[in-house]
Amino acid sequence: MAMKIVPVTDQRTTEQWMRLPWSIYKNDRNWIPHLKQDVQKVFDPAKNKLLKDGKAMRWILMDGGGNCIGRIAAFINPKTAYTEKQPTGGVGFFECINDQGAANLLLDTARDWLKAQGMEAMDGPINLGDRNMFWGLLIKNFTSPPIYGTNYNPPYYKELIESYGFQLYFNQLFFLRSVAVPAQPIFHRKYNQLANDPAFRMHDARGLSVEQLAEDFRTVYNDAWVDHDNHKPMEAAAALKVVKAMKPVMDPRIVIFIRYNERPVAMYISLPELNEIFQHVHGDLNWWGKLKFLWYKKTGAAKTMTGIVFGVAKEYQGKGMEGALIVYAEKHIVAKKLYRDTVLTWIGDFNPRMIKVCENLGAENYRTLATYRYLFDRNKPFERHPIIEKK
């Protein structure tokens, strides 16, 4: 019997779509499921404001015996779809058995839907939201446990995606730095220089209000990412939303700023690696999951820091601020044995400056994900993501 695509339109198909990963990864001890609540928010118009003007659709793939063997989502992000050379939608949450015909059927369905909405290309696997969640296809290192919010998949997905015709748009490089590796002497010299200059002040987030932390974060973010393509200054309300979302899991001791004349000019924001806690809740933060989360958080289950934002205001880039932040962490975090390792959230291979910063800090690229693009006009020349040049 032939395979059949079924749109997700009711509670039953929604549940099948949500539960498929447990079938795909049933023999993979390394897999940690995404939180059900995090995934649901992507497709909830009350919680994802991009759905006000954007669109999303989901499908499952059934085999002849009535078993769910694949899933996919397609979406149009109103903030980004028309900023490319061609209108570009996205596909994500792709899961599939190791069968090219099944993968092609899922991807054809998403492509045809996007084409009907006026799109001329699709990126994937991506998310209808920020790039820090559910973004990219794992192509290197299938043995380290996935960090919170990042995609994890079997190695054969790369063959399925590339055989369909997707081409690499950019690589997403994750860096790992052991806290046991001492900071280089040059970093200590920069730290001492700043520590002895009364115009500079280095501190963590203890004692900061949510509002102050949000404003500091926004200030550095806007000053640091000004050269990035499609960068739009972050508004105060958006920054406050980000910080409020982080607050329940934040350890203020690992949120570090450098200020010049009291204006924040650099930041190194880390969170406890949540998957070291969420691995115990089995993908569901219901009341029992929340109790387990609080218990494992209190008992210090997280021994890895995930650096989610590492930014320096443009005016101060290349002046050793990154090294000074590392030395501050070495003196105030490492010396107290609070955490063992630091994972830096992904940096695109289109950002050579930040890659160089990570390498200079003694971090190694230990895991790689990839963002792919598929042009509907197969005769149109393909272009990779442009390199960010220093301005």
URRA-V891942 format. One record per helix or strand. SS is the DSSP state (H for helix, E for strand). FROM is the first residue (numbers start at 0). LEN is the number of residues. Records with the same first field share a line. If there is no record, write none. Layout:
SS->FROM-LEN, FROM-LEN
This chain:
E->3-4, 54-8, 67-9, 87-9, 120-4, 136-4, 166-12, 199-5, 254-6, 262-10, 303-9, 340-8, 363-12
H->10-14, 35-7, 48-3, 99-17, 155-9, 184-11, 209-15, 235-12, 251-3, 274-4, 286-12, 313-3, 320-14, 351-9
